Amino acid sequence: MRKLQNSSALCLPDVSEHAVLRHCIASARSGEVKVRVIIGIGETNSRIPLRVLGYAKAISEAIRVDVPTLINQCTVQVHLFSSATKIAFLSGSSEFVGVGKRAVKPLVTLAEALRITGYRGPISIDVADPRAEVPSNIERRVSIPAKLQTDLLQFELNNNNGANSRLYGIEHAAMFEDLGDRGDGHLRIFVGGKPEGVFWAIRRSVRTAAVACGAHVNPTLGLVLYGLKRPWYHALDGEPLIDDFTGASLEDARLKLEAVGRVHHQLKRENDRAARLLDSPELHELVRSMVSLSDLMKFAEARQYKFCPRILKLIETQ
């Protein structure tokens, strides 16, 4: 990774991929190749904090400022996905339908938060494939340094989901579309918080192993925003939640955001940004739509969010 500024870093693949990447960037600049910004979220218990607005503000700024700096154009497609179904598979569960349905709420919330914070382009929504996608001949070649293995184990302990942390890290290469068909006409740019730095290092190893096995890897860049230290979809105790926002006054919510920021200093910037967005009419409309899954889907349809076939199949399953 290469530092861009104090709070963000540019993620590049192995030097052996740079020639292809440069060609793809040139094609993106000329409009021949589409730019696909990929943002992932993990599993959640559906306790969604208002902090998501501050997180989305940072992501929107990266799309508006950093992405055009890299590719000299700002027309991008945003793709959001949840890894909850992948985690369920890796933990030995077959309960993918319920997991997939629960992922709709945080995904639509993030999509709308991006809208509220200024992103106006197309947004697609999906869940990860609930099976192992990285071929075993590639997976066996991946070497994860001891420091990264320690980080993965810490994530595993924090999440307490029982998923194999090594395989979860490796499967990020599939979830973020590092592996795929040749010439699908996209330059991929992933954007995320500090944890994505760990997963990018593992994905980079997967890409190197894939090339050694003769597999194709998609041209990819990344932006890790180190100011986003904790995932927003893991609400901390005491954080004001979107679900509780309906009956709360704006001032009460702002005071709670400030209080959490004082206790958890790494969240202060996100919470400050969120506090300035609480009077958004779109936020109030989103909260009202959270009564049921059908209401949330109607809201998403009205906002023209595109649900991909896999998540649609889970949603429609009785």
C-alpha positions in Angstrom: 0.0 0.0 0.0 1.1 3.6 -0.7 0.1 6.4 1.6 -2.0 9.1 -0.1 -2.4 11.4 2.9 -2.4 11.0 6.6 -5.7 9.1 6.8 -5.8 7.0 3.6 -3.6 4.7 1.6 -3.6 3.5 -2.1 -3.6 -0.3 -2.4 -1.8 -1.7 -5.4 -1.4 -5.3 -6.6 1.9 -7.0 -7.2 4.3 -5.3 -9.6 3.8 -8.1 -12.1 0.2 -6.8 -12.6 1.1 -3.1 -13.0 1.3 -3.1 -16.8 -2.2 -4.5 -17.2 -3.5 -2.2 -14.5 -2.0 0.9 -16.2 -3.7 -0.1 -19.5 -7.1 -0.6 -17.7 -6.7 2.8 -15.9 -6.0 4.5 -19.3 -9.1 2.8 -20.7 -11.2 4.0 -17.8 -9.9 7.5 -18.3 -11.0 7.4 -22.0 -14.4 6.0 -21.0 -13.8 2.6 -22.6 -13.9 0.8 -19.3 -16.4 1.2 -16.5 -15.3 1.9 -12.9 -16.9 -0.3 -10.3 -16.4 0.8 -6.7 -16.9 -2.1 -4.3 -17.8 -1.7 -0.6 -18.2 -4.7 1.7 -19.9 -5.1 5.1 -19.7 -8.0 7.5 -22.5 -9.7 9.5 -24.6 -7.7 11.8 -27.2 -8.2 14.4 -29.3 -5.5 12.7 -28.4 -3.0 15.4 -27.4 -0.1 13.1 -25.9 3.0 14.6 -26.4 6.5 13.3 -22.7 6.5 12.9 -23.3 4.9 9.5 -23.9 8.4 8.2 -20.4 9.5 9.2 -18.9 6.4 7.7 -20.8 7.0 4.4 -19.7 10.7 4.4 -16.0 9.6 4.4 -16.7 7.0 1.7 -18.6 9.6 -0.5 -15.7 12.0 -0.1 -13.3 9.4 -1.3 -15.5 8.6 -4.3 -15.8 12.3 -5.1 -12.2 13.4 -4.5 -9.8 10.5 -4.4 -11.2 8.3 -7.2 -11.1 11.1 -9.8 -7.6 11.8 -8.7 -6.6 8.3 -9.6 -8.5 7.9 -12.9 -9.3 11.5 -14.0 -13.1 10.9 -14.2 -15.8 10.5 -11.6 -18.5 8.4 -13.2 -18.6 5.3 -11.1 -20.9 2.4 -10.2 -21.1 1.5 -6.6 -21.6 -2.1 -5.6 -22.4 -3.1 -2.0 -22.3 -6.6 -0.6 -22.6 -8.4 2.7 -20.3 -11.2 3.6 -22.8 -12.5 6.2 -23.8 -15.5 3.9 -20.1 -16.4 3.4 -19.5 -16.3 7.1 -22.5 -18.6 7.7 -21.1 -21.1 5.2 -17.6 -21.0 6.8 -19.1 -21.5 10.3 -20.9 -24.6 9.2 -24.4 -23.1 9.0 -26.8 -23.8 6.2 -29.2 -21.0 7.3 -28.5 -18.7 4.4 -32.0 -17.5 3.7 -32.5 -15.8 7.1 -28.9 -14.4 7.0 -29.4 -13.0 3.6 -32.7 -11.4 4.5 -31.2 -9.8 7.6 -28.4 -8.3 5.4 -31.0 -6.2 3.4 -31.4 -3.7 6.2 -27.8 -2.7 6.7 -27.2 -2.8 2.9 -30.1 -0.5 2.1 -29.1 1.7 5.1 -25.6 2.2 3.7 -26.9 2.8 0.2 -29.2 5.5 1.5 -26.5 7.0 3.7 -24.3 7.3 0.5 -27.2 9.1 -1.2 -27.6 11.4 1.8 -23.9 12.2 1.8 -23.7 13.2 -1.8 -23.2 10.1 -4.0 -25.7 10.2 -7.0 -24.6 7.3 -9.2 -26.0 3.8 -9.6 -25.9 1.4 -6.6 -26.2 -2.4 -6.8 -26.7 -4.6 -3.7 -25.9 -8.3 -3.1 -24.8 -10.9 -0.6 -21.7 -13.1 -0.9 -21.9 -16.5 -2.5 -22.4 -19.0 0.4 -19.7 -21.5 -0.7 -16.0 -21.6 -1.2 -15.1 -19.7 -4.4 -11.3 -19.6 -4.3 -10.2 -22.9 -6.0 -8.3 -25.3 -3.7 -5.2 -25.3 -5.8 -5.0 -21.5 -5.3 -5.9 -21.6 -1.6 -3.1 -24.0 -0.9 -0.5 -21.7 -2.3 -1.6 -18.7 -0.2 0.9 -17.8 2.6 -0.4 -15.5 5.3 2.3 -13.9 7.5 2.1 -14.5 11.3 1.1 -10.9 12.0 -1.8 -11.1 9.6 -2.9 -14.4 11.1 -2.9 -12.8 14.5 -5.1 -10.0 13.1 -7.5 -12.6 11.6 -7.8 -14.5 14.9 -8.6 -11.2 16.6 -11.4 -10.5 14.2 -12.6 -14.1 14.8 -12.6 -13.6 18.5 -14.4 -10.2 18.2 -17.1 -11.6 16.0 -17.5 -14.9 17.8 -19.1 -16.5 14.7 -17.1 -19.7 14.5 -16.0 -19.1 10.9 -12.5 -20.2 9.9 -10.6 -16.9 9.9 -8.0 -18.0 7.4 -10.5 -19.1 4.8 -12.6 -16.0 5.5 -9.6 -13.8 4.7 -8.8 -15.8 1.5 -12.5 -15.7 0.3 -12.3 -11.9 0.3 -10.5 -12.3 -3.0 -13.7 -13.7 -4.5 -16.1 -11.4 -2.6 -14.2 -8.3 -3.9 -14.1 -9.8 -7.4 -10.3 -10.2 -7.7 -10.9 -13.4 -9.6 -13.1 -13.5 -12.6 -13.6 -13.6 -16.3 -11.2 -11.9 -18.7 -12.2 -8.6 -20.2 -15.5 -8.0 -18.4 -15.1 -4.2 -19.0 -14.5 -2.9 -15.5 -11.8 -1.4 -13.4 -12.5 -2.3 -9.8 -11.7 0.1 -6.9 -12.5 -1.1 -3.4 -13.0 1.5 -0.6 -13.2 0.7 3.1 -11.9 1.3 6.6 -8.8 0.2 8.4 -9.7 -3.5 8.6 -9.7 -3.7 4.7 -5.9 -3.1 4.9 -5.5 -6.5 6.5 -7.8 -8.2 4.1 -6.2 -6.5 1.1 -2.8 -7.9 2.1 -4.3 -11.4 2.1 -6.2 -10.7 -1.2 -2.9 -9.7 -2.7 -1.4 -13.0 -1.8 -4.4 -14.8 -3.3 -4.0 -12.8 -6.5 -0.3 -13.8 -6.7 -1.1 -17.4 -6.1 -3.9 -17.3 -8.8 -1.5 -15.9 -11.4 1.0 -18.6 -10.6 -1.8 -21.1 -11.2 -2.6 -19.6 -14.6 -5.9 -18.0 -13.4 -7.1 -14.5 -14.4 -7.2 -11.7 -11.9 -9.2 -8.5 -12.5 -7.4 -5.1 -12.6 -8.0 -3.6 -9.1 -7.1 -0.6 -7.0 -8.0 0.1 -3.4 -8.5 3.0 -1.0 -8.1 2.2 2.7 -9.4 5.1 4.9 -7.5 4.6 8.1 -9.7 7.2 9.9 -12.5 4.6 9.8 -11.1 2.3 12.5 -14.2 0.3 13.6 -16.9 -1.2 11.4 -20.1 0.7 11.6 -22.3 -2.4 11.4 -21.0 -3.6 14.8 -22.8 -1.2 17.1 -21.2 -0.4 20.4 -23.1 -0.3 23.7 -24.6 3.1 24.1 -24.5 4.1 20.5 -27.7 5.8 19.2 -29.4 3.5 16.7 -31.3 4.2 13.6 -34.2 2.1 14.9 -34.5 4.3 17.9 -34.3 7.5 15.9 -38.1 7.8 15.1 -39.2 9.0 18.5 -35.9 10.8 19.5 -35.4 14.5 19.1 -32.6 15.6 16.9 -30.9 17.2 19.9 -31.0 14.0 22.0 -29.5 12.0 19.1 -26.7 14.6 18.7 -25.9 14.6 22.4 -25.6 10.8 22.3 -23.3 10.9 19.3 -21.1 13.4 21.1 -21.1 11.3 24.3 -20.0 8.2 22.4 -17.3 10.2 20.6 -15.9 11.4 23.9 -15.7 7.8 25.2 -14.5 6.2 21.9 -12.1 8.8 20.5 -11.6 6.9 17.2 -15.3 7.4 16.4 -15.4 11.1 17.1 -15.0 12.3 13.5 -17.6 9.9 12.2 -20.1 10.9 14.9 -19.5 14.6 14.3 -20.2 14.1 10.6 -23.3 12.0 11.4 -24.6 14.7 13.8 -24.7 17.2 11.0 -26.9 14.9 8.9 -29.6 14.0 11.3 -32.1 16.5 9.9 -32.0 14.9 6.5 -35.6 14.2 5.2 -34.2 11.1 3.4 -33.0 9.7 6.8 -36.5 10.1 8.3 -38.0 8.4 5.3 -35.5 5.5 5.6 -36.4 5.0 9.3 -40.1 4.9 8.5 -39.5 2.2 5.9 -37.8 -0.2 8.4 -41.1 -1.5 9.8 -40.9 -4.6 7.6 -38.8 -6.2 4.9 -41.5 -5.5 2.3 -41.6 -1.8 3.2 -37.8 -1.6 3.0 -37.8 -3.3 -0.4 -40.4 -0.8 -1.6 -38.3 2.1 -0.3 -35.2 0.6 -2.1 -37.1 0.2 -5.3 -38.3 3.8 -5.2 -34.7 4.8 -4.7 -33.7 2.7 -7.7 -31.2 0.5 -5.9 -30.5 -2.6 -8.0 -30.8 -6.0 -6.1 -28.7 -8.7 -7.7 -30.2 -12.1 -8.5 -28.6 -13.9 -5.6 -29.9 -11.6 -2.9 -33.3 -11.4 -4.7 -33.6 -15.2 -4.6 -33.0 -15.2 -0.8 -35.5 -12.4 -0.3 -38.2 -14.2 -2.3 -37.7 -17.5 -0.5 -40.5 -18.2 1.9 
